[in-house]
Amino acid sequence: MTSKKPIADEPIDDSIRFESAVEQLESIVSSIEAGDLGLEESMILHRRGQALLKICRQRLQAAEQEIKNVSLDDGSLADGESESGDSN
């Protein structure tokens, strides 16, 4: 018998890559949807999923802000308008 530590018990490293967090979220959703888990384990996975989701949202917001900053720095706006407000 293996003594593999369940994903729910592993601490979430703040430096986790976005892609890894998404993979873990997908795994958690699949596990919960399968319906083979008990209530306690489902709730533990749900809490972990919430923490991973928060990290993913933070990473996406940071990336979005960085893209907006780069767009503004090069003289174009994110919506495609010029800085003067002219769309022509």
Long-range contacts (C-beta under 8 A, 24 or more apart in sequence): 6-41, 7-45, 7-48, 8-41, 8-44, 8-45, 8-48, 12-48, 12-51, 12-52, 12-55, 14-55, 16-52, 16-55, 18-56, 18-59, 18-60, 21-52, 21-55, 21-56, 21-59, 22-56, 24-48, 24-52, 25-49, 25-52, 25-53, 25-56, 28-52
